Amino acid sequence: MKVMKFGGTSVGSVNSILNLKNIVESAASSENVIVVVSALGGVTDKLIKTSQLAVNGDNSFNEEFQQIVTRHHELIYSIIQCEDKRIALLQEVDKLLNELDNIYQGLALINNITPKSEATIVSYGERISSRIVTALIDGAVRYNSRQFIRTEVKHNKNILANEETDELIHKTFDGNNDRIIVVPGFISQDKDSGEITNLGRGGSDYTAAILAAALGADILEIWTDVDGFMTADPKVINNAYTIEHLSYVEATELCNFGAKVVYPPTIYPVFKANIPIAIKNTFNPTGEGTIINAESKADGRLIKGISSINDTDLLTVQGLGMVGIVGVNHRIFSTLANAGISVFLVAQASSENSTSIGLRHIDAAKACDVLNAEFEKEISMGLMEPVTAVSELSTVAIVGENMRHNAGIIGKLFHTLGRNGINVIACAQGGQETNVSFVIKSKFLRKTLNVIHDSFFLSEYKVLNLFICGIGTVGGSLIEQIASQRQKLLDEHRLKLNVVGIANSHHAIFNREGLDITDYRNQLMESPESTIENMRDSIIKMNIFNSVFVDCTASSAVAGIYTDLLEHNISVVAANKIAASSDYATYDRLKHIARERNIKYLFETNVGAGLPIINTINDLRNSGDRILKIEAVLSGTLNFIFNMLSEEVPLSQTVRLAQEKGYSEPDPRIDLSGKDVIRKLVILAREAGYTIEQEDVETNLFIPDDLFNGSLENFWEELPKLDTEFEAERKKIDADNMRWRFIAKYQDGKGSVSLCKVGQHHPFYNLEGSNNIVLLTTERYKEYPMLIKGYGAGASVTAAGVFADIMRIANI
């Protein structure tokens, strides 16, 4: 025999109640079943609302009541096809509805409602729904739960009278041969007065558990509108998933802290009788659901689920007069219990001078009143402070028996919260180590649930799938850095960097499972020739989640595929500055696509290699600041050249050194022409919020135009002819304690790049080697501009900057 409970959503619509019929009749083909049903979804709330309107003298209660009538009539007409059966059912239901209407009319006359009337009114939901289900299911017989579910009053609340109930259940059902029994859930009767009572909101689950335990059912099935217990609230966490198995302890902890799948008292009766619970979905009957039993299964995860209560108030009973006094906590909790107030979290300082109590907001004012009355003498003497409540709080619990004796759980939890700016107001953990509960401000609840779920549940690690284009000095260095950091990132950050594609100008290799990056150059050489278009199409066709395209080239053709990649939800990290410095419309479109699709287009290394220049500008603007002026030395190559100039090392030799050390482009004329600096200035100005094209930048060069027009070989032949002139000029500025700097500037809508002389008090004077420097004058940093300085060229630092952008996408 099994007991099957169907909730409000399972009986609340035509489709769902027909599913119920099929599920029950299929089960009854092989075993006896007891079916416990709730009221139609939303009806209990409607019954309560209508009674409140009637008591308040609001005649709209008649309209609300008529909606209740219509809801039930429409369902009956939709599902009961046999006319005779339908007429008989309508007569039964209308008799109950007429009784209910008379009660409402009476409430409207006396403008008052008693607990007895309240309990009677809310019982009509299950009384009617159970009759509908009985009429719908072939061979079903209805039993009145008031015949065998008994309650008694303790602490002003109706609780189950266990002995009487157990005896009456056996008296009612022992020897019963009915194949399908339908029972209204929730409804009960006082053992002494015989008055109608109930088991509380969600009590239909409890009814089913009581029957299952008393009759020794093989299993208790709770049929609802979800596939089972979820790792977190799916309304908050989009990628929450079903928990396949829970122990009784884990399920109880989740239920007590807000998981609404099962009414909390439901678990104890079946736990005591060692009867498993299956949580099933009426709308997905073949789904596996969640099994709850005595076993604690290790599934590799430290916690099983996250639950929360979002209407928490925190009371703190405190005072130095509490220290060392025996019996204070006894008085606190006895007082609350006598007032019928339930507490779900307790946190006490080891000094004993304060005890914090978490409870529902609805109970907070009463709790303060009764505690202040209990400790009135101590408060008046100054030994204790008045008890007050802090509202607008939420309680979050992480639950799992695997947490037991597992070091570092709380450390990881609080690190995750702290890293995301979430403050813990109070926390508690029992000695069983199956539940860590903590209180936060309600405004942080959604964020809290998300960061915990990401940290503990998403997978054993987060994966980024990388396509790397360009294996020159920067790309090669990046791959080396990835290879050296992979294990550390996996061990320390649970981040797996999966290189699934590598390409150069003529070849491309791909592997969805990940390439062997220790031998990628040989693999490339052995692969068929490819084009940029083929590479683009292959990346898009692979359609891999968390994909990032990394451009370590200086190719305009590669930059030209960014739009297609972004439009297919592939993030782009670019060392290539061509796209961001091209026409403004292209730049703006790339940024717009990335924002629209919630992916990333990052290009920090376009300016200053690994220096945090672009991110700093974005941070300033996002925090409300405005960039007024940009002054910068943006070419590590040119700065290296002018710093190396000396009587022993002429201009031509410094240019050759810059190329040999990898500071310059393969064709150093790109650096000497100022084009690279112009691109960088344009990018910075755009990121600062200004619309600018390369053509708008005024350029003052120091190399004759004819050296840029010929071949690279001709350039190297002609360059030494400038050495004498440059050395003479160098001596002059050296005598004046000045130095050359190729400065980019943007101010008042105008940009310029030119070779300038700076004195020894200028911030740019002591710029060494190939370093870059940026001076940002903003509305906040006006008197003392912000200065960013450091290595601005070199393969390793540029690769490190690209790597940092990849980490930003991984949110590390």
Salt bridges, closest charged atoms under 4 A:
GLU25 OE2 - LYS21 NZ 2.69
GLU31 OE2 - LYS2 NZ 3.46
ASP45 OD1 - ARG201 NH2 2.95
GLU64 OE1 - LYS46 NZ 2.84
GLU64 OE2 - LYS49 NZ 3.45
GLU92 OE1 - ARG131 NE 3.20
ASP94 OD1 - HIS73 NE2 2.60
GLU99 OE1 - ARG127 NH2 3.76
ASP138 OD2 - LYS21 NZ 3.81
GLU152 OE1 - LYS191 NZ 3.20
GLU164 OE2 - LYS191 NZ 3.27
ASP166 OD1 - HIS170 NE2 3.90
ASP174 OD1 - HIS170 ND1 3.18
ASP205 OD1 - LYS5 NZ 2.81
GLU221 OE2 - LYS2 NZ 2.74
GLU250 OE1 - LYS304 NZ 3.20
ASP311 OD1 - ARG360 NH1 2.87
ASP313 OD1 - HIS361 ND1 2.99
GLU374 OE2 - ARG331 NE 2.87
GLU378 OE2 - ARG331 NH1 2.77
GLU401 OE1 - ARG404 NH1 3.34
GLU433 OE2 - HIS405 ND1 3.48
ASP537 OD1 - ARG536 NE 3.01
ASP564 OD2 - ARG536 NH1 3.31
GLU567 OE2 - ARG589 NH2 2.43
GLU596 OE2 - HIS592 NE2 3.64
GLU631 OE1 - LYS629 NZ 3.76
ASP667 OD2 - ARG669 NH2 3.08
ASP676 OD1 - LYS577 NZ 3.02
ASP676 OD2 - LYS680 NZ 3.17
GLU687 OE2 - LYS591 NZ 3.06
GLU693 OE1 - ARG686 NH2 3.18
GLU718 OE1 - LYS721 NZ 2.77
GLU727 OE2 - ARG730 NH2 2.68
GLU729 OE2 - LYS757 NZ 3.37
GLU779 OE2 - ARG626 NE 3.04
ASP805 OD1 - ARG808 NH1 2.47
